[in-house]
Amino acid sequence: MASSQETFNKRDKEKKRLKKRLDKQQKQVERKANSQGGGFENMIAYVDEHGRITDTPPNPANRKKVDAASIEIGVPKREAQEAMSKRKGRVDFFNFSKGFGFIKELDTQEKYFVHVNSLTEEIKEGDIVSFEIERSFKGMNAVRVKKE
């Protein structure tokens, strides 16, 4: 008598897969039976005047009139004066062979990078200079640097 092509292991795996599929279907049926339902109305949430989320709609009598022109969208623009104002500083470090250095502002003691292309005349360490700053992709740079 010829034995079945299926081994015990294959039958066992098939039974497990079938049981898993039936369990999944049963859980799905239970979830549908226990769900609140109601559709869209049960999903709506409202925000009250204190910023709390509630399930009751707001009272129209408590509504306040807001002037749409008074609402500011975005961040107000900064004044261009900050970036273009003349500043004074002392050359903290400058290497002419490498073509860069740093200027320390006298008022704020903040250091700014300066490149040789931004100079209007030759400078050396310790010189008092006037300069403007510009934002680059790496930070603030001193530009239009002149000796005082």
KOLTORTI-348878 format. One line per field, with one value per residue (C-alpha): residue number from 1; residue in three letters; x, y, z. Coordinates in nm, 4 decimals. Layout:
n: (NUM/...)
res: (ALA/...)
xx: (X/...)
yy: (Y/...)
zz: (Z/...)
//
This chain:
n: (1/2/3/4/5/6/7/8/9/10/11/12/13/14/15/16/17/18/19/20/21/22/23/24/25/26/27/28/29/30/31/32/33/34/35/36/37/38/39/40/41/42/43/44/45/46/47/48/49/50/51/52/53/54/55/56/57/58/59/60/61/62/63/64/65/66/67/68/69/70/71/72/73/74/75/76/77/78/79/80/81/82/83/84/85/86/87/88/89/90/91/92/93/94/95/96/97/98/99/100/101/102/103/104/105/106/107/108/109/110/111/112/113/114/115/116/117/118/119/120/121/122/123/124/125/126/127/128/129/130/131/132/133/134/135/136/137/138/139/140/141/142/143/144/145/146/147/148)
res: (MET/ALA/SER/SER/GLN/GLU/THR/PHE/ASN/LYS/ARG/ASP/LYS/GLU/LYS/LYS/ARG/LEU/LYS/LYS/ARG/LEU/ASP/LYS/GLN/GLN/LYS/GLN/VAL/GLU/ARG/LYS/ALA/ASN/SER/GLN/GLY/GLY/GLY/PHE/GLU/ASN/MET/ILE/ALA/TYR/VAL/ASP/GLU/HIS/GLY/ARG/ILE/THR/ASP/THR/PRO/PRO/ASN/PRO/ALA/ASN/ARG/LYS/LYS/VAL/ASP/ALA/ALA/SER/ILE/GLU/ILE/GLY/VAL/PRO/LYS/ARG/GLU/ALA/GLN/GLU/ALA/MET/SER/LYS/ARG/LYS/GLY/ARG/VAL/ASP/PHE/PHE/ASN/PHE/SER/LYS/GLY/PHE/GLY/PHE/ILE/LYS/GLU/LEU/ASP/THR/GLN/GLU/LYS/TYR/PHE/VAL/HIS/VAL/ASN/SER/LEU/THR/GLU/GLU/ILE/LYS/GLU/GLY/ASP/ILE/VAL/SER/PHE/GLU/ILE/GLU/ARG/SER/PHE/LYS/GLY/MET/ASN/ALA/VAL/ARG/VAL/LYS/LYS/GLU)
xx: (0.0000/0.1371/0.1717/0.0312/0.2521/0.1814/0.3939/0.2783/0.4708/0.2976/-0.0484/0.0388/0.1511/-0.1644/-0.3831/-0.2002/-0.2498/-0.6198/-0.6627/-0.4820/-0.7054/-1.0220/-0.9026/-0.8393/-1.1887/-1.3443/-1.1613/-1.2765/-1.6399/-1.6033/-1.4579/-1.7472/-2.0009/-1.8421/-1.7731/-1.9737/-2.0447/-2.2363/-1.9964/-1.8784/-2.0775/-1.8896/-1.5544/-1.6096/-1.4320/-1.4748/-1.2411/-1.3959/-1.2975/-1.0289/-0.8595/-0.9851/-1.1165/-1.4817/-1.7498/-2.0199/-2.0475/-1.9804/-2.2641/-2.3248/-2.4179/-2.0588/-1.9096/-1.6826/-1.6358/-1.2732/-1.1412/-0.9683/-0.7348/-0.5875/-0.4669/-0.0941/0.0035/0.3672/0.6561/0.7009/1.0020/1.3161/1.4503/1.7319/1.9104/2.0744/2.2620/2.3629/2.4723/2.8387/3.0185/3.3571/3.5949/3.9526/4.1263/4.1680/4.3505/4.4407/4.6569/4.7326/4.8888/4.5617/4.3408/4.1108/4.0850/3.8495/3.7288/3.6037/3.3342/3.4125/3.0567/2.9408/3.2773/3.1319/3.3713/3.3024/3.4820/3.6466/3.7846/4.0570/3.8065/3.5947/3.8778/3.8950/4.2511/4.5207/4.4783/4.6842/4.6207/4.5318/4.3982/4.0716/3.8368/3.4822/3.2779/2.9318/2.8013/2.6227/2.4723/2.6296/2.5358/2.7976/2.7182/2.7772/3.0700/3.2350/3.2276/3.3422/3.6178/3.8095/4.0812/3.9774)
yy: (0.0000/0.3394/0.6020/0.9489/1.2116/1.4487/1.4047/1.4571/1.7857/1.9302/1.8390/1.9908/2.3201/2.3342/2.2850/2.5703/2.8044/2.7202/2.7750/3.1120/3.2239/3.1211/3.3028/3.6176/3.6038/3.5476/3.8493/4.0626/3.9604/4.0392/4.3846/4.4674/4.3504/4.5499/4.8710/5.1796/5.2552/5.5712/5.6676/6.0247/6.1765/5.9723/6.0805/6.4588/6.6431/7.0076/7.2513/7.4673/7.8269/7.7007/7.4833/7.1496/6.8802/6.7866/6.5858/6.8553/7.1330/7.4920/7.7205/7.9759/8.2411/8.2387/8.3046/8.6128/8.8231/8.8281/9.0810/8.8788/9.1687/9.1620/8.8010/8.7852/8.4900/8.3868/8.5590/8.9337/9.0323/9.1374/9.4787/9.4827/9.7389/9.4665/9.3086/9.6303/9.8499/9.9493/9.7785/9.8297/9.5594/9.4465/9.1946/8.8965/8.6712/8.7028/8.4766/8.6316/8.3121/8.1230/8.4236/8.4335/8.5552/8.6606/8.9976/9.0458/9.3121/9.5775/9.6120/9.2504/9.0658/8.8370/8.6898/8.7045/8.5217/8.7415/8.6336/8.8175/8.8895/9.0935/9.3394/9.6848/9.7372/9.5273/9.4508/9.2790/9.1439/9.4121/9.6660/9.8468/9.8056/9.8925/9.6275/9.5044/9.1523/8.9195/8.5781/8.2958/7.9290/7.8658/8.1651/8.5383/8.6840/9.0259/9.2043/9.5449/9.5599/9.8916/10.0119/10.2911)
zz: (0.0000/-0.0992/0.1700/0.1347/-0.0247/0.2633/0.5676/0.9213/0.9358/0.6281/0.7610/1.0965/0.9347/0.7220/1.0326/1.2082/0.9094/0.8927/1.2680/1.2454/0.9570/1.1469/1.4628/1.2602/1.1056/1.4483/1.5965/1.3046/1.3642/1.7379/1.6654/1.4329/1.6908/1.9756/1.7843/1.8705/1.5101/1.4338/1.1587/1.1162/1.4032/1.6651/1.5220/1.5452/1.8263/1.9252/2.1001/2.3723/2.4605/2.7008/2.4363/2.5684/2.3331/2.3940/2.2196/2.2572/2.0009/2.1200/2.2215/1.9416/2.2027/2.3364/1.9931/1.9657/1.6537/1.5289/1.2780/1.0044/0.9195/1.2713/1.2339/1.1524/0.9404/0.9635/1.1333/1.0935/0.8848/1.0694/1.0007/0.7489/0.9659/1.1775/0.8898/0.7118/1.0055/1.0397/1.3260/1.4835/1.5899/1.6420/1.4183/1.6498/1.4023/1.0359/0.8184/0.4783/0.3410/0.4019/0.3228/0.6262/0.9824/1.2612/1.3829/1.7408/1.7659/2.0283/2.1652/2.1925/2.1890/1.9212/1.6625/1.2887/1.0098/0.7459/0.4078/0.2172/-0.0647/0.1812/0.2576/0.1019/0.2327/0.3963/0.7682/1.0357/1.3854/1.6420/1.3872/1.4664/1.1691/1.0647/0.8887/0.8000/0.8498/0.6118/0.6695/0.4720/0.4695/0.7424/0.9672/0.9936/0.7938/0.8122/0.4749/0.3440/0.6075/0.6358/0.8700/1.1067)
//
